[in-house]
């Protein structure tokens, strides 16, 4: 456990990355329609993980990174040439 300001977080190391990835996949599999980013933040809150630590876990998984990238494009959080109209600029 790590006490940061007034919040307590669960610490984990690189050996736990696979377990955390599996927990995250299971958690996201139960989600309702909406942005994955909201569910990842909720996952961090439920399991008392720091967002930065979970982001590091996600960065090691090619599958999760691509899933989040596609979700961000779908919800127009991340712009691409396909979802960006010239009139917007």
QUIPEJO-V515393 format. One line per field, one symbol per residue. phi: phi as a letter, one per 40 degrees, with the letter a starting at -180 (. if undefined). psi: psi as a letter, one per 30 degrees, with the letter a starting at -180 (. if undefined). burial: b if it has 9 or more other C-alpha atoms within 8 Angstrom, else e. A space follows every 10 residues. Layout:
# QUIPEJO-V515393
phi->???
psi->???
burial->???
This chain:
# QUIPEJO-V515393
phi->.bcbfbbbbc cabcccdccc ccdcdccccc ccdicccccc ccdccccfcc dccccccccc bccccccccc cccccfcbcb ccbbccccc
psi->kkjjbglklk llafffeeee eeeeeeeffg llkakeeeee eeeeeeghkk eeeeeeeeff jeeeeeeeee eeeeghekkl fegjkfff.
burial->eeeeeeebbb eeeeeebeeb beebeebbee eeeebbeebb bebbeeebbb eeebeebbbe beebbeebbe bbbeeeeeee eeeeeeeee
